[in-house]
Amino acid sequence: MAKINVLDKHIAELIAAGEVVERPSSVIKELVENSIDAGSSAITVEIKNGGITYMRVTDNGCGIAREDVPTAFLRHATSKVKDQDDLEQIGTLGFRGEALASVAAVSRVELLTRTQEELAGTRYVIDGGEEQVCDDAGCAQGATIIVRDLFYNTPARMKFLKKDLVEANAIAAVLDKIALSHPEISLRFLRDSRETLHTPGDGQLKSAVYAVYGKEFTAGLIPVKYELNGVKLWGFVSKPSAARPNRSMQQFFINGRYVKSRTAMVAMEEAFKGSLMVGKMPACVLHLEISFHAVDVNVHPAKIEVRFMNEKPIFDTVYHGVKSALNQGDTPNVMPLNKPVLSPFAKPEPPVQLQFAPAPKTESVGLQPEKQPFVERPATPQEPRHDYAVSDVEVPSVHTDFEAKVREFPAPRPVEMPGESVPSPEPEPEQPEQPEIRPFPVRERAEEEPEKPARLVGEAFGTYIILERGNDELVFIDKHAAHERMLYEKLKSQGGQAVQQMLLQPVTVTLDKNEYAAVIDAVDTYAAAGFEIEDFGSGTVLVRSAPLILGGEDVADAVMEIAGYLQSSKNDITTEKLDWLYHNVACRAAVKAGDESSPQELIALAQRMENEDIRYCPHGRPVSIIMKKRDLERQFGRV
């Protein structure tokens, strides 16, 4: 058995740092949260090269006293927790005492700080966890922390960092959430000497949302304010018309801390049920204020996951709060009527009463008459009807009864006169023999009966094409699945050179910063599917061209949905990403279930499906099913 050894202090710090510091965005999150806990009203974040070589966080908080500076960089050193009871009511963002020690263990850190009581500030330098300098410095009240050369002493961790652009966008995503969690703080973000975010810090959440996501996203929001059972809810939810294809823009905050809460998410989406189209997700920026005793944030070092003592009050508050906000704020846009200006001497006209045509009355209680078929069939003798309707039975009048009796009376024979020859009457034409009337006749198909061509019977539920094929088959075709497969194969056959159409007006798409980074990183992948995308800055992209087969109204949704897939996709297999992108575009461009289609369109779709031998849609669902005549007759008891 191997001997048990105590790890060296430096090795232990490197292991602990791996739990807190994963990438530059982790460093920024920990440092900015410390600035918020210090009571800052203005925070500035500056990075270079994605934060890998340079990060600086400056605040105007209370600062750190000279004697406490070296202690602040020790593990488990904190001013926010003193005893065990404090863990049951954590009201600060940081409390573990691990952030500064973990950052200092894997980088070169410089701290400038001064409290209100001190005349001179303090400059403290620590490299790889080892103190280098601690002396006086002139600085303003607050703290400035500079982090250089992240992971310089752990090259194995360094090689897992992504491109500078991706790491910078990850930092931007963290700052977006912090800006939304504390609208009372003015947050400024400088990225390679260029300002990309600046919130006013006026305490208005809508101002922070506008600064983070822009005008278009903010215009589609409904305010929420609700309180139930001691739980307060406030913020914004999107209008149903401004819903998105994924959940990337759902932001929940509990006591000023960004969290991922499945309880709140499900409650909000339940409140939207019946108001959203299938496949759409609401967006939100919602704050919950609950008792510190009712929530446990000490679950994971990242402090994103939380546990509730009782989830029902959270669910009820979010559900009823969002529901009431939708009832009050989601009002339809009413187009004003242009009323003519009348003369004061003119008599007012009576109000116009809208007349609605009555619904057509169905006089028959039997089967409705069959629609005219799209392909004419040769005339065949009709079989006797057995589905008589009330409208088919007429009460005979005296006149019609008399005429019927006259028709039944034998015709008079001509009288022969002397000397005259009477022509013999012409023989009456023979009447065709009437077939024997039998209920539910069963006719056996003759062996020599020729194969009938396919005939369009109609369409069921606006989704399924019904064909009569041959002598004993009914074919049901899912028109959306069939069309989707055709478009998918067409995009693949173009070999990454999809036909584009220039948009008359470019479409701006607002994205979460992580999705935004994924889109910018995959511009060539988008181009292979027919999208021409430009970086518009601050989480927004500009779409100038789209695939020719895609409708203009689907461009933004397609870009957002593909962005969500690219961001969540862990592997970097370009072929797989491009294949999924083809699926998405084809699905959106294909005719939808429930869309009205002309008979000619249905026939053309069925013929093309038969010619191209299409059997499955890109998602693996069958395109068509076949029902034999014998199976149908078995259901009716004919065989």
ChimeraX attribute file (.defattr): number of C-alpha atoms within 10 A of each C-alpha:
attribute: neighborCount
match mode: 1-to-1
recipient: residues
	/A:1	3
	/A:2	4
	/A:3	4
	/A:4	6
	/A:5	6
	/A:6	6
	/A:7	9
	/A:8	8
	/A:9	9
	/A:10	13
	/A:11	11
	/A:12	12
	/A:13	22
	/A:14	21
	/A:15	12
	/A:16	17
	/A:17	20
	/A:18	15
	/A:19	14
	/A:20	20
	/A:21	25
	/A:22	15
	/A:23	22
	/A:24	24
	/A:25	23
	/A:26	18
	/A:27	21
	/A:28	25
	/A:29	18
	/A:30	19
	/A:31	22
	/A:32	23
	/A:33	16
	/A:34	21
	/A:35	25
	/A:36	21
	/A:37	17
	/A:38	18
	/A:39	15
	/A:40	21
	/A:41	18
	/A:42	19
	/A:43	21
	/A:44	18
	/A:45	24
	/A:46	20
	/A:47	25
	/A:48	17
	/A:49	15
	/A:50	24
	/A:51	26
	/A:52	25
	/A:53	18
	/A:54	18
	/A:55	24
	/A:56	21
	/A:57	21
	/A:58	22
	/A:59	26
	/A:60	22
	/A:61	23
	/A:62	19
	/A:63	25
	/A:64	22
	/A:65	16
	/A:66	20
	/A:67	9
	/A:68	11
	/A:69	18
	/A:70	14
	/A:71	13
	/A:72	18
	/A:73	23
	/A:74	18
	/A:75	16
	/A:76	16
	/A:77	18
	/A:78	18
	/A:79	12
	/A:80	17
	/A:81	18
	/A:82	10
	/A:83	7
	/A:84	8
	/A:85	9
	/A:86	12
	/A:87	18
	/A:88	14
	/A:89	16
	/A:90	20
	/A:91	18
	/A:92	16
	/A:93	20
	/A:94	23
	/A:95	21
	/A:96	16
	/A:97	18
	/A:98	24
	/A:99	29
	/A:100	24
	/A:101	23
	/A:102	25
	/A:103	30
	/A:104	26
	/A:105	29
	/A:106	25
	/A:107	23
	/A:108	23
	/A:109	25
	/A:110	20
	/A:111	19
	/A:112	26
	/A:113	30
	/A:114	27
	/A:115	21
	/A:116	15
	/A:117	9
	/A:118	14
	/A:119	11
	/A:120	18
	/A:121	23
	/A:122	23
	/A:123	21
	/A:124	20
	/A:125	20
	/A:126	20
	/A:127	19
	/A:128	23
	/A:129	23
	/A:130	13
	/A:131	14
	/A:132	12
	/A:133	12
	/A:134	17
	/A:135	12
	/A:136	15
	/A:137	14
	/A:138	13
	/A:139	17
	/A:140	18
	/A:141	22
	/A:142	22
	/A:143	26
	/A:144	24
	/A:145	21
	/A:146	18
	/A:147	26
	/A:148	22
	/A:149	16
	/A:150	27
	/A:151	24
	/A:152	16
	/A:153	16
	/A:154	14
	/A:155	10
	/A:156	10
	/A:157	15
	/A:158	16
	/A:159	9
	/A:160	10
	/A:161	16
	/A:162	13
	/A:163	12
	/A:164	15
	/A:165	15
	/A:166	19
	/A:167	21
	/A:168	24
	/A:169	23
	/A:170	23
	/A:171	25
	/A:172	27
	/A:173	21
	/A:174	18
	/A:175	23
	/A:176	22
	/A:177	20
	/A:178	21
	/A:179	25
	/A:180	30
	/A:181	23
	/A:182	20
	/A:183	22
	/A:184	19
	/A:185	22
	/A:186	20
	/A:187	24
	/A:188	20
	/A:189	22
	/A:190	17
	/A:191	20
	/A:192	15
	/A:193	10
	/A:194	10
	/A:195	13
	/A:196	16
	/A:197	20
	/A:198	17
	/A:199	23
	/A:200	17
	/A:201	18
	/A:202	14
	/A:203	14
	/A:204	14
	/A:205	22
	/A:206	19
	/A:207	17
	/A:208	27
	/A:209	22
	/A:210	16
	/A:211	20
	/A:212	26
	/A:213	19
	/A:214	16
	/A:215	12
	/A:216	13
	/A:217	17
	/A:218	19
	/A:219	13
	/A:220	17
	/A:221	23
	/A:222	19
	/A:223	19
	/A:224	23
	/A:225	16
	/A:226	17
	/A:227	16
	/A:228	14
	/A:229	10
	/A:230	12
	/A:231	16
	/A:232	19
	/A:233	23
	/A:234	19
	/A:235	22
	/A:236	24
	/A:237	25
	/A:238	24
	/A:239	23
	/A:240	21
	/A:241	13
	/A:242	17
	/A:243	22
	/A:244	20
	/A:245	21
	/A:246	19
	/A:247	17
	/A:248	20
	/A:249	20
	/A:250	18
	/A:251	21
	/A:252	23
	/A:253	24
	/A:254	22
	/A:255	19
	/A:256	18
	/A:257	22
	/A:258	21
	/A:259	18
	/A:260	17
	/A:261	18
	/A:262	12
	/A:263	15
	/A:264	21
	/A:265	19
	/A:266	14
	/A:267	21
	/A:268	27
	/A:269	18
	/A:270	16
	/A:271	18
	/A:272	19
	/A:273	11
	/A:274	9
	/A:275	14
	/A:276	17
	/A:277	13
	/A:278	9
	/A:279	9
	/A:280	17
	/A:281	22
	/A:282	23
	/A:283	26
	/A:284	25
	/A:285	23
	/A:286	26
	/A:287	25
	/A:288	21
	/A:289	16
	/A:290	18
	/A:291	13
	/A:292	15
	/A:293	13
	/A:294	13
	/A:295	19
	/A:296	17
	/A:297	23
	/A:298	17
	/A:299	11
	/A:300	11
	/A:301	15
	/A:302	16
	/A:303	16
	/A:304	15
	/A:305	16
	/A:306	15
	/A:307	13
	/A:308	16
	/A:309	10
	/A:310	10
	/A:311	13
	/A:312	12
	/A:313	16
	/A:314	23
	/A:315	19
	/A:316	19
	/A:317	23
	/A:318	33
	/A:319	20
	/A:320	18
	/A:321	22
	/A:322	30
	/A:323	20
	/A:324	16
	/A:325	19
	/A:326	21
	/A:327	9
	/A:328	12
	/A:329	14
	/A:330	17
	/A:331	9
	/A:332	6
	/A:333	6
	/A:334	6
	/A:335	6
	/A:336	6
	/A:337	6
	/A:338	6
	/A:339	6
	/A:340	6
	/A:341	6
	/A:342	10
	/A:343	8
	/A:344	7
	/A:345	6
	/A:346	7
	/A:347	8
	/A:348	9
	/A:349	7
	/A:350	6
	/A:351	6
	/A:352	6
	/A:353	6
	/A:354	6
	/A:355	6
	/A:356	6
	/A:357	6
	/A:358	6
	/A:359	6
	/A:360	6
	/A:361	6
	/A:362	9
	/A:363	11
	/A:364	13
	/A:365	11
	/A:366	13
	/A:367	9
	/A:368	10
	/A:369	7
	/A:370	6
	/A:371	8
	/A:372	8
	/A:373	12
	/A:374	13
	/A:375	11
	/A:376	8
	/A:377	8
	/A:378	6
	/A:379	6
	/A:380	6
	/A:381	7
	/A:382	6
	/A:383	12
	/A:384	12
	/A:385	8
	/A:386	10
	/A:387	10
	/A:388	12
	/A:389	13
	/A:390	11
	/A:391	11
	/A:392	9
	/A:393	8
	/A:394	7
	/A:395	6
	/A:396	10
	/A:397	8
	/A:398	9
	/A:399	8
	/A:400	11
	/A:401	10
	/A:402	12
	/A:403	10
	/A:404	12
	/A:405	9
	/A:406	11
	/A:407	9
	/A:408	9
	/A:409	8
	/A:410	7
	/A:411	8
	/A:412	6
	/A:413	8
	/A:414	10
	/A:415	9
	/A:416	10
	/A:417	8
	/A:418	6
	/A:419	6
	/A:420	8
	/A:421	9
	/A:422	10
	/A:423	8
	/A:424	8
	/A:425	8
	/A:426	6
	/A:427	6
	/A:428	6
	/A:429	6
	/A:430	6
	/A:431	6
	/A:432	6
	/A:433	6
	/A:434	6
	/A:435	9
	/A:436	9
	/A:437	10
	/A:438	10
	/A:439	9
	/A:440	12
	/A:441	10
	/A:442	10
	/A:443	6
	/A:444	6
	/A:445	10
	/A:446	7
	/A:447	6
	/A:448	6
	/A:449	8
	/A:450	10
	/A:451	10
	/A:452	11
	/A:453	11
	/A:454	18
	/A:455	18
	/A:456	21
	/A:457	19
	/A:458	17
	/A:459	20
	/A:460	13
	/A:461	10
	/A:462	15
	/A:463	20
	/A:464	21
	/A:465	22
	/A:466	21
	/A:467	21
	/A:468	20
	/A:469	18
	/A:470	13
	/A:471	15
	/A:472	15
	/A:473	17
	/A:474	21
	/A:475	19
	/A:476	20
	/A:477	25
	/A:478	23
	/A:479	26
	/A:480	22
	/A:481	28
	/A:482	25
	/A:483	23
	/A:484	26
	/A:485	24
	/A:486	20
	/A:487	20
	/A:488	23
	/A:489	14
	/A:490	14
	/A:491	25
	/A:492	16
	/A:493	11
	/A:494	12
	/A:495	10
	/A:496	17
	/A:497	13
	/A:498	21
	/A:499	16
	/A:500	19
	/A:501	17
	/A:502	14
	/A:503	14
	/A:504	9
	/A:505	9
	/A:506	15
	/A:507	18
	/A:508	18
	/A:509	19
	/A:510	24
	/A:511	22
	/A:512	26
	/A:513	27
	/A:514	24
	/A:515	26
	/A:516	28
	/A:517	24
	/A:518	22
	/A:519	27
	/A:520	20
	/A:521	16
	/A:522	16
	/A:523	15
	/A:524	15
	/A:525	18
	/A:526	24
	/A:527	18
	/A:528	21
	/A:529	24
	/A:530	24
	/A:531	24
	/A:532	21
	/A:533	23
	/A:534	15
	/A:535	16
	/A:536	13
	/A:537	11
	/A:538	20
	/A:539	24
	/A:540	21
	/A:541	21
	/A:542	17
	/A:543	22
	/A:544	18
	/A:545	22
	/A:546	30
	/A:547	24
	/A:548	15
	/A:549	18
	/A:550	19
	/A:551	13
	/A:552	16
	/A:553	9
	/A:554	13
	/A:555	21
	/A:556	18
	/A:557	17
	/A:558	20
	/A:559	24
	/A:560	22
	/A:561	18
	/A:562	24
	/A:563	26
	/A:564	22
	/A:565	16
	/A:566	24
	/A:567	17
	/A:568	12
	/A:569	13
	/A:570	8
	/A:571	9
	/A:572	9
	/A:573	9
	/A:574	11
	/A:575	10
	/A:576	12
	/A:577	19
	/A:578	19
	/A:579	15
	/A:580	18
	/A:581	25
	/A:582	25
	/A:583	21
	/A:584	18
	/A:585	26
	/A:586	25
	/A:587	23
	/A:588	18
	/A:589	21
	/A:590	21
	/A:591	18
	/A:592	18
	/A:593	14
	/A:594	13
	/A:595	12
	/A:596	13
	/A:597	14
	/A:598	9
	/A:599	16
	/A:600	11
	/A:601	11
	/A:602	20
	/A:603	18
	/A:604	11
	/A:605	18
	/A:606	23
	/A:607	13
	/A:608	15
	/A:609	20
	/A:610	11
	/A:611	9
	/A:612	9
	/A:613	9
	/A:614	17
	/A:615	18
	/A:616	15
	/A:617	21
	/A:618	23
	/A:619	12
	/A:620	10
	/A:621	12
	/A:622	15
	/A:623	22
	/A:624	20
	/A:625	11
	/A:626	14
	/A:627	13
	/A:628	14
	/A:629	13
	/A:630	13
	/A:631	14
	/A:632	15
	/A:633	12
	/A:634	11
	/A:635	9
	/A:636	10
	/A:637	9
	/A:638	12
	/A:639	10
